[in-house]
Amino acid sequence: MSALTVVDKAGKAVGKVDFPDALLSPRAGRQALMQAVVTLRANQRAGTHSTKTKGEVAGSGKKPWRQKGTGRARAGYRQSPIWRGGGVVFGPKPRSYAKDMSRKTARLALRRALTEKLADEQVVVVDALAFTQAKTKDFVATLKGLQAGAGALVVVDRVTRELVLASRNVPGVEVVAASDVNPLQILRYPRMVITQPGLARLQDRLAAGEEA
């Protein structure tokens, strides 16, 4: 059982919270974490790239010049791939890059990512992040008090409208619910700020897989 320090918005310690060691994975999970990162990044790809083949390039089927007597190479159509503006041979076409990953592997990857973040002491547990007004300066001041200004993943129990509006213009910061956070997000940001209710929700999410 690991004890994490809980701080307030000003960064002052206000208590402790326990994190069960059974929900972490200090030895296993490196391969699962790599697979999760590859899968998540692949699923983010739009796959809308497209080139035109010789059959799709605009132009007539008229022969550019006669077959013999000009001194030039033979040419049958202007859509030829060897011509400027012609078709593309084996070019990319729209496709899906989506990959599948089992729930067990995804859960192990999440545990491993969280384990590494905790081992690096880059997780800040805050008692609450409630904002009555959508003020960016208040949000920035809070991150500064938590020493998580440049690059931070903010994990909360429930994403509120005020929190979204207050954080959306802050560069290098992402706000996500504990039920939706993934390993790629945890690894992408240097610091992870998580609320105490968000930590409880994340523990429930990991524990649910342990019982399955």
C-alpha positions as CSV (number, residue, x, y, z in Angstrom):
1,M,0.0,0.0,0.0
2,S,1.5,3.3,-1.1
3,A,0.6,6.6,0.5
4,L,0.3,9.7,-1.7
5,T,0.3,13.2,-0.4
6,V,-2.9,15.2,-1.0
7,V,-2.5,19.0,-1.5
8,D,-4.8,21.9,-2.0
9,K,-4.9,24.3,-4.9
10,A,-2.0,26.3,-3.3
11,G,0.2,23.2,-3.1
12,K,-0.1,22.8,0.6
13,A,-0.3,19.3,2.0
14,V,-3.7,18.6,3.5
15,G,-3.6,14.8,4.0
16,K,-2.7,11.4,2.6
17,V,-4.4,8.9,0.4
18,D,-3.6,5.2,0.0
19,F,-3.0,3.6,-3.4
20,P,-3.0,-0.2,-3.4
21,D,0.1,-1.8,-4.8
22,A,-2.0,-4.5,-6.3
23,L,-3.3,-2.0,-8.8
24,L,0.2,-1.2,-10.1
25,S,2.5,-3.2,-12.3
26,P,6.2,-2.4,-11.6
27,R,7.6,-5.5,-13.4
28,A,5.2,-6.5,-16.1
29,G,3.5,-4.4,-18.8
30,R,6.3,-2.9,-20.9
31,Q,5.2,-4.7,-24.0
32,A,1.5,-4.0,-23.3
33,L,2.3,-0.3,-22.9
34,M,4.2,-0.2,-26.2
35,Q,1.3,-2.0,-27.9
36,A,-1.2,0.5,-26.4
37,V,0.7,3.5,-27.6
38,V,1.0,2.1,-31.1
39,T,-2.7,1.2,-31.1
40,L,-3.9,4.6,-29.7
41,R,-1.8,6.5,-32.2
42,A,-2.9,4.4,-35.1
43,N,-6.6,4.9,-34.2
44,Q,-6.0,8.6,-34.2
45,R,-5.0,8.6,-37.9
46,A,-7.6,9.9,-40.3
47,G,-6.4,7.8,-43.2
48,T,-7.8,10.3,-45.7
49,H,-4.6,10.5,-47.8
50,S,-5.3,9.9,-51.5
51,T,-3.5,10.0,-54.9
52,K,-4.9,9.6,-58.4
53,T,-4.1,6.6,-60.6
54,K,-3.7,7.0,-64.3
55,G,-7.3,6.1,-64.7
56,E,-8.4,8.9,-62.5
57,V,-6.3,11.8,-63.9
58,A,-8.2,14.1,-66.2
59,G,-7.3,14.0,-69.8
60,S,-8.3,12.5,-73.1
61,G,-7.1,9.3,-74.6
62,K,-5.6,11.0,-77.6
63,K,-2.0,10.0,-78.5
64,P,0.3,13.0,-77.9
65,W,2.2,12.5,-81.2
66,R,2.6,9.9,-83.8
67,Q,4.3,6.7,-83.0
68,K,7.3,7.1,-85.3
69,G,9.3,9.8,-87.1
70,T,9.4,12.5,-84.4
71,G,12.7,11.4,-82.7
72,R,10.9,11.3,-79.4
73,A,10.1,8.4,-77.2
74,R,6.8,6.6,-77.8
75,A,3.9,8.0,-75.8
76,G,0.3,6.6,-75.8
77,Y,-1.5,8.9,-73.3
78,R,-0.8,12.0,-71.2
79,Q,-2.0,10.3,-68.0
80,S,1.1,8.1,-68.0
81,P,2.8,7.9,-64.5
82,I,6.2,8.8,-66.1
83,W,4.8,12.2,-67.1
84,R,4.5,15.3,-65.0
85,G,0.9,15.6,-63.9
86,G,0.3,12.0,-64.7
87,G,-1.1,9.2,-62.4
88,V,0.7,7.9,-59.3
89,V,1.8,4.3,-59.2
90,F,1.0,2.4,-56.0
91,G,0.1,5.7,-54.3
92,P,-1.8,6.0,-50.9
93,K,-5.5,5.6,-50.9
94,P,-8.0,6.2,-48.1
95,R,-7.8,3.4,-45.6
96,S,-8.4,2.7,-41.9
97,Y,-5.4,2.3,-39.6
98,A,-7.6,1.1,-36.7
99,K,-6.1,-1.6,-34.5
100,D,-7.7,-3.7,-31.8
101,M,-6.5,-4.4,-28.3
102,S,-7.9,-6.6,-25.7
103,R,-9.3,-5.1,-22.5
104,K,-6.7,-7.1,-20.4
105,T,-3.8,-5.7,-22.4
106,A,-5.2,-2.1,-22.3
107,R,-5.7,-2.4,-18.5
108,L,-2.1,-3.7,-18.0
109,A,-0.8,-0.8,-20.1
110,L,-2.7,1.7,-18.1
111,R,-1.3,0.2,-14.9
112,R,2.2,0.3,-16.2
113,A,2.0,3.9,-17.4
114,L,0.6,4.9,-14.0
115,T,3.3,2.9,-12.2
116,E,6.1,4.7,-14.1
117,K,4.5,8.1,-13.5
118,L,4.3,7.4,-9.7
119,A,7.9,6.1,-9.7
120,D,9.1,9.3,-11.3
121,E,7.2,11.3,-8.6
122,Q,5.3,13.2,-11.3
123,V,1.8,12.7,-9.9
124,V,0.2,15.5,-7.9
125,V,-3.0,14.6,-6.0
126,V,-5.1,17.6,-5.3
127,D,-8.2,17.6,-3.0
128,A,-10.5,19.3,-5.5
129,L,-10.4,21.4,-8.7
130,A,-13.8,23.2,-8.6
131,F,-14.2,26.5,-10.5
132,T,-17.3,28.6,-10.1
133,Q,-16.3,30.8,-13.0
134,A,-14.5,29.9,-16.3
135,K,-11.5,32.0,-15.7
136,T,-8.3,31.0,-17.4
137,K,-6.1,33.1,-15.0
138,D,-7.6,31.1,-12.1
139,F,-6.7,27.8,-13.7
140,V,-3.2,29.0,-14.6
141,A,-2.7,30.2,-11.0
142,T,-3.8,26.8,-9.7
143,L,-1.3,24.9,-11.9
144,K,1.4,27.3,-10.8
145,G,0.6,26.6,-7.2
146,L,0.8,22.8,-8.0
147,Q,4.1,23.3,-9.8
148,A,2.6,21.8,-13.0
149,G,2.5,24.8,-15.3
150,A,4.4,23.6,-18.3
151,G,2.8,20.4,-19.7
152,A,0.3,18.8,-17.4
153,L,-2.5,16.2,-17.7
154,V,-5.4,17.1,-15.5
155,V,-7.5,14.1,-14.5
156,V,-10.8,14.7,-12.7
157,D,-13.8,12.7,-11.6
158,R,-16.1,14.7,-13.8
159,V,-15.2,17.2,-16.5
160,T,-17.3,20.4,-16.0
161,R,-18.0,23.1,-18.4
162,E,-16.2,25.7,-16.3
163,L,-13.1,23.6,-16.2
164,V,-13.1,23.1,-19.9
165,L,-13.5,26.8,-20.7
166,A,-10.9,27.7,-18.2
167,S,-8.3,25.3,-19.5
168,R,-8.9,25.2,-23.3
169,N,-6.6,28.1,-24.1
170,V,-3.7,27.0,-21.9
171,P,-1.0,25.4,-24.1
172,G,0.4,22.1,-23.1
173,V,-2.5,21.2,-20.8
174,E,-5.2,18.5,-21.3
175,V,-8.2,17.9,-19.1
176,V,-9.7,14.4,-19.1
177,A,-12.1,12.3,-16.9
178,A,-10.6,9.4,-15.0
179,S,-12.9,7.0,-16.8
180,D,-11.5,8.0,-20.2
181,V,-7.8,8.6,-19.5
182,N,-5.4,6.3,-21.5
183,P,-1.7,5.4,-21.3
184,L,-0.7,7.6,-24.2
185,Q,-2.1,10.7,-22.4
186,I,-0.2,9.7,-19.2
187,L,3.1,9.4,-21.1
188,R,2.6,12.5,-23.2
189,Y,2.7,15.0,-20.4
190,P,5.6,15.6,-17.9
191,R,3.2,16.0,-15.0
192,M,-0.1,14.4,-14.0
193,V,-2.5,16.3,-11.8
194,I,-5.4,14.2,-10.5
195,T,-8.1,15.1,-8.1
196,Q,-8.8,12.9,-5.1
197,P,-12.2,11.9,-6.4
198,G,-10.6,11.3,-9.8
199,L,-8.0,9.0,-8.2
200,A,-10.8,7.0,-6.5
201,R,-12.6,6.6,-9.8
202,L,-9.3,5.5,-11.5
203,Q,-8.7,2.9,-8.7
204,D,-12.2,1.6,-9.2
205,R,-11.6,1.3,-12.9
206,L,-8.4,-0.7,-12.3
207,A,-9.9,-2.8,-9.5
208,A,-12.9,-3.8,-11.7
209,G,-10.5,-5.6,-14.0
210,E,-8.9,-7.4,-11.1
211,E,-12.2,-8.9,-10.2
212,A,-13.1,-9.9,-13.8
